[in-house]
């Protein structure tokens, strides 16, 4: 963030500001507690209130891991223990179709490298959220809420030393995992992690500087009519959908795996 020219004000949970007045953007990081563990982290109700305000007031926001879960919980989503178990170490996530036109996700590879380290998951996205990425172990890996708020379940900000510290702290909790192999892969991924995600953070910094550069988010259309059963009507609907997909606003190319953004 600093390399992208952003001046940071870093605060711990108990020291959260009363409001977001005077702040151009918000980044919410991870932590060992759950998104609704108010008894463990008594600042969480205020943090959720700030994140509701950030979405409503269109303050550029990025939630990472627990930060994404708190962003979701604050705005009507649901966070629970992941029914598939912990998701730990170097992994890939897969972009969803909606990511092709997202201001932050559009230029990422289809299956970018990430570091995972979470036991809870977002089981229900907030109303109106746009689903941007998934994985086999955790469906809701990334989402966009409103015009300027994003949540990512995975980590992009780690260093090898941070991952080593997490592994040491959680060794007993991860009994049954091959921690040696997991740690080796998680440490070795960081060059690729920087290559993929530094441009993502630079793009977020650009949005912090110029929020007006991002148009309103367009969620998927919701059908309220009954199902179409007439064959001719089905063919007409498919033809209309195909024509719409060829329109300029829908013709964004999906990057191939391994492809990186260029300066062209």
Secondary structure, 3 states (H helix, E strand, C coil): CCCCCCCCCCCCHHHCCCCCCCCCEEEECCCCCCCCCCCCCCCHHHHHHHHHHHHHCCCEEEEECHHHHHHHHHCCCEEEECCCCCEEEEEECEECHHHHHCCCCCCCCCCCEEEEEECEEEEECCCCCEEEEECCCCCCCEEEECCCEEEECCECCCCHHHHHHHHHHCCCCCCCCCHHHHHHHHHHCHHHHHHHHHHHHHHHHHHHHCHHHCCCCCCCCCCCCCCCCCHHHHHHHHHHHHHHHCCHHHCCCCCCCCCCCCCC
